[in-house]
Amino acid sequence: MARKRQLLFLVFLFFLCFPADVSAEVWSSSFARAINDLRRIQQEVSSVYEKYDSAKFNLEVEKRMLDLCVGDCRREQEAVNRRGRDYNEGVRELKKALGDFESALHSFQSQCLKGKPSG
């Protein structure tokens, strides 16, 4: 997961290097689409990460509640199980979103960086 965060940070820094409006003189429309796709997917990853982070937090809270439980803890165990499923779904969605992002980044690199005009 640390590798994915590093990748996201590097891509974020990468976007800071590009001006907000992409000049049509330098970049073709396919390059602009690739950049827009990266930005869109980056926003999707951010949204999915927020859901993942929330599910992780909720699971930790429910686990603490279960640890504090005395007596019949079935309800607390069911809550942990439900939050565990939510967390696992969040992990799957995050992995998919990061995979989509890496694919879009690879596409961007092949479309834009290899054919980048000089000057």
Protein Blocks (a to p, Z undefined) as FASTA:
>chain_A
ZZmmmmmmmmmmmmmmpcfbdcfklpcfklmmmmmmmmmmmmmmmmmmmmmmmmmmmmmm
mmmmmmmpgcjfklmmmmmmmmmmmmmmmmmmmmmmmmmmmmmmmmmmmmmmmmpceZZ
